[in-house]
Amino acid sequence: MKKLWHIRKAVIDDSIGLQNCMETAYSFYMSRMGGKRLPPMDVDYSLEIKEFPCWVAEHEGKIIGGLIMMIDDEHASIANVAVLPDIQGQGLGGGLMRFAESIAHKKNFSELRLATHVLLTENISWYLQLGWIEIDRDDVRVYFKKEIK
């Protein structure tokens, strides 16, 4: 698929599609997590859309990716980013990450932050490839930041 998607602000009617996207994307990791569901799989996405800056990536009317940010006076963070497994590797994830950087830049932040689970090793490698810097880790999470230019 050549960039046939578009990213747009999420609306309440997107909540089920966004939930399905997140659940499908994160279900890949359940066996690694001992069968446990990851927190993004059980979020009420209608509340997320109401309370946080959220965007969806859409292709032919179907939500194939999502981005949720948290922005306050001091920080801009990516709370969640996911792409359907059959779309991964085609540039959408990187597009969503660049989109998040552009949002942070427009809001005059000099850095963007995120955290991921320590067992999501593919994500850790991917963030490093995208120029993110690991700034901390504990038993559960790895914390990253990226300078915004």
C-alpha positions as a Markdown table, in Angstrom:
| # | Residue | x | y | z |
|---|---|---|---|---|
| 1 | Met | 0.0 | 0.0 | 0.0 |
| 2 | Lys | 1.5 | 3.3 | -1.1 |
| 3 | Lys | 0.5 | 6.0 | 1.3 |
| 4 | Leu | -3.2 | 5.6 | 0.6 |
| 5 | Trp | -4.1 | 6.6 | 4.1 |
| 6 | His | -4.8 | 10.0 | 5.6 |
| 7 | Ile | -4.5 | 11.1 | 9.2 |
| 8 | Arg | -7.3 | 13.1 | 10.7 |
| 9 | Lys | -8.6 | 14.2 | 14.1 |
| 10 | Ala | -10.6 | 11.5 | 15.7 |
| 11 | Val | -14.3 | 12.0 | 16.4 |
| 12 | Ile | -16.5 | 10.0 | 18.8 |
| 13 | Asp | -17.8 | 7.9 | 16.0 |
| 14 | Asp | -14.3 | 6.6 | 15.6 |
| 15 | Ser | -14.1 | 5.0 | 19.0 |
| 16 | Ile | -15.1 | 1.5 | 18.0 |
| 17 | Gly | -12.7 | 1.5 | 15.0 |
| 18 | Leu | -9.9 | 2.9 | 17.2 |
| 19 | Gln | -10.6 | 0.3 | 19.9 |
| 20 | Asn | -10.5 | -2.5 | 17.2 |
| 21 | Cys | -7.2 | -1.1 | 15.8 |
| 22 | Met | -5.6 | -0.9 | 19.2 |
| 23 | Glu | -6.8 | -4.3 | 20.3 |
| 24 | Thr | -5.6 | -6.0 | 17.1 |
| 25 | Ala | -2.2 | -4.3 | 17.2 |
| 26 | Tyr | -1.5 | -5.1 | 20.8 |
| 27 | Ser | -2.9 | -8.7 | 20.7 |
| 28 | Phe | 0.3 | -9.7 | 19.0 |
| 29 | Tyr | 2.2 | -9.3 | 22.3 |
| 30 | Met | -0.2 | -11.2 | 24.6 |
| 31 | Ser | 1.6 | -14.5 | 24.4 |
| 32 | Arg | 4.8 | -12.6 | 25.4 |
| 33 | Met | 2.9 | -11.1 | 28.3 |
| 34 | Gly | 1.8 | -14.5 | 29.7 |
| 35 | Gly | -1.6 | -14.1 | 28.1 |
| 36 | Lys | -2.3 | -10.8 | 29.9 |
| 37 | Arg | -3.9 | -7.9 | 28.0 |
| 38 | Leu | -1.9 | -4.7 | 27.7 |
| 39 | Pro | -3.6 | -1.6 | 29.1 |
| 40 | Pro | -4.3 | 0.0 | 25.6 |
| 41 | Met | -6.5 | -3.0 | 24.8 |
| 42 | Asp | -9.0 | -2.1 | 27.5 |
| 43 | Val | -9.3 | 1.7 | 27.2 |
| 44 | Asp | -12.6 | 3.4 | 26.6 |
| 45 | Tyr | -11.6 | 5.2 | 23.4 |
| 46 | Ser | -14.7 | 7.4 | 23.4 |
| 47 | Leu | -13.3 | 8.9 | 26.6 |
| 48 | Glu | -9.8 | 9.1 | 25.1 |
| 49 | Ile | -11.2 | 11.0 | 22.1 |
| 50 | Lys | -13.1 | 13.4 | 24.4 |
| 51 | Glu | -10.3 | 14.0 | 26.8 |
| 52 | Phe | -7.0 | 13.9 | 24.8 |
| 53 | Pro | -5.7 | 14.9 | 21.4 |
| 54 | Cys | -6.4 | 11.8 | 19.2 |
| 55 | Trp | -6.0 | 11.2 | 15.5 |
| 56 | Val | -6.8 | 8.2 | 13.3 |
| 57 | Ala | -5.2 | 7.0 | 10.1 |
| 58 | Glu | -7.9 | 5.9 | 7.7 |
| 59 | His | -7.8 | 3.9 | 4.4 |
| 60 | Glu | -11.0 | 3.4 | 2.4 |
| 61 | Gly | -13.2 | 4.3 | 5.4 |
| 62 | Lys | -11.4 | 1.9 | 7.8 |
| 63 | Ile | -9.3 | 3.0 | 10.8 |
| 64 | Ile | -5.8 | 1.4 | 10.3 |
| 65 | Gly | -3.8 | 3.3 | 12.8 |
| 66 | Gly | -4.2 | 5.7 | 15.8 |
| 67 | Leu | -2.3 | 8.2 | 17.8 |
| 68 | Ile | -3.1 | 9.6 | 21.2 |
| 69 | Met | -1.1 | 12.3 | 22.8 |
| 70 | Met | -1.0 | 14.0 | 26.2 |
| 71 | Ile | -0.2 | 17.7 | 26.2 |
| 72 | Asp | 0.0 | 19.9 | 29.2 |
| 73 | Asp | 1.9 | 23.1 | 30.1 |
| 74 | Glu | 5.2 | 21.3 | 30.5 |
| 75 | His | 5.3 | 18.2 | 28.3 |
| 76 | Ala | 4.0 | 16.7 | 25.1 |
| 77 | Ser | 3.9 | 12.9 | 25.1 |
| 78 | Ile | 2.7 | 10.1 | 22.9 |
| 79 | Ala | 0.4 | 8.1 | 25.1 |
| 80 | Asn | -0.4 | 5.5 | 22.4 |
| 81 | Val | 0.4 | 4.8 | 18.8 |
| 82 | Ala | -0.6 | 1.7 | 16.9 |
| 83 | Val | -1.0 | 0.4 | 13.4 |
| 84 | Leu | -2.9 | -2.7 | 12.3 |
| 85 | Pro | -0.5 | -5.6 | 11.9 |
| 86 | Asp | -1.2 | -6.2 | 8.2 |
| 87 | Ile | -0.3 | -2.5 | 7.5 |
| 88 | Gln | 2.9 | -2.4 | 9.5 |
| 89 | Gly | 6.1 | -2.0 | 7.6 |
| 90 | Gln | 4.6 | 0.3 | 5.1 |
| 91 | Gly | 5.5 | 3.7 | 6.6 |
| 92 | Leu | 2.3 | 4.5 | 8.5 |
| 93 | Gly | 3.8 | 4.1 | 12.0 |
| 94 | Gly | 6.6 | 6.5 | 11.0 |
| 95 | Gly | 4.1 | 8.9 | 9.5 |
| 96 | Leu | 2.1 | 8.9 | 12.8 |
| 97 | Met | 5.3 | 9.6 | 14.7 |
| 98 | Arg | 6.3 | 12.5 | 12.5 |
| 99 | Phe | 2.8 | 13.8 | 12.8 |
| 100 | Ala | 3.1 | 13.7 | 16.6 |
| 101 | Glu | 6.4 | 15.6 | 16.3 |
| 102 | Ser | 4.7 | 18.2 | 14.1 |
| 103 | Ile | 2.0 | 18.7 | 16.7 |
| 104 | Ala | 4.5 | 19.1 | 19.5 |
| 105 | His | 6.5 | 21.6 | 17.3 |
| 106 | Lys | 3.4 | 23.6 | 16.6 |
| 107 | Lys | 2.7 | 23.9 | 20.3 |
| 108 | Asn | 6.3 | 25.1 | 20.8 |
| 109 | Phe | 7.7 | 22.1 | 22.7 |
| 110 | Ser | 11.4 | 21.3 | 22.2 |
| 111 | Glu | 11.0 | 17.6 | 23.0 |
| 112 | Leu | 8.4 | 14.8 | 22.8 |
| 113 | Arg | 8.2 | 11.9 | 25.3 |
| 114 | Leu | 6.9 | 8.4 | 25.3 |
| 115 | Ala | 7.1 | 5.1 | 27.3 |
| 116 | Thr | 6.8 | 1.5 | 26.2 |
| 117 | His | 6.7 | -1.9 | 27.9 |
| 118 | Val | 10.1 | -3.5 | 28.4 |
| 119 | Leu | 8.9 | -6.7 | 26.6 |
| 120 | Leu | 7.9 | -4.8 | 23.5 |
| 121 | Thr | 11.5 | -5.1 | 22.2 |
| 122 | Glu | 10.5 | -4.4 | 18.5 |
| 123 | Asn | 9.1 | -1.1 | 19.6 |
| 124 | Ile | 12.2 | -0.2 | 21.6 |
| 125 | Ser | 14.4 | -0.9 | 18.6 |
| 126 | Trp | 12.1 | 1.0 | 16.3 |
| 127 | Tyr | 12.0 | 4.1 | 18.5 |
| 128 | Leu | 15.8 | 4.1 | 18.6 |
| 129 | Gln | 15.9 | 3.8 | 14.8 |
| 130 | Leu | 13.6 | 6.9 | 14.6 |
| 131 | Gly | 16.1 | 8.9 | 16.7 |
| 132 | Trp | 14.5 | 8.6 | 20.1 |
| 133 | Ile | 16.8 | 8.5 | 23.1 |
| 134 | Glu | 16.2 | 6.2 | 26.1 |
| 135 | Ile | 16.2 | 8.3 | 29.2 |
| 136 | Asp | 15.2 | 5.8 | 31.9 |
| 137 | Arg | 13.8 | 2.3 | 32.5 |
| 138 | Asp | 12.3 | 0.3 | 35.3 |
| 139 | Asp | 11.0 | -3.3 | 35.6 |
| 140 | Val | 8.0 | -2.5 | 33.4 |
| 141 | Arg | 8.7 | 0.5 | 31.2 |
| 142 | Val | 11.3 | 2.1 | 29.0 |
| 143 | Tyr | 11.1 | 5.9 | 28.8 |
| 144 | Phe | 12.2 | 7.9 | 25.7 |
| 145 | Lys | 12.5 | 11.4 | 24.5 |
| 146 | Lys | 13.1 | 13.0 | 21.2 |
| 147 | Glu | 14.3 | 16.5 | 20.5 |
| 148 | Ile | 11.9 | 18.5 | 18.3 |
| 149 | Lys | 13.4 | 20.7 | 15.6 |
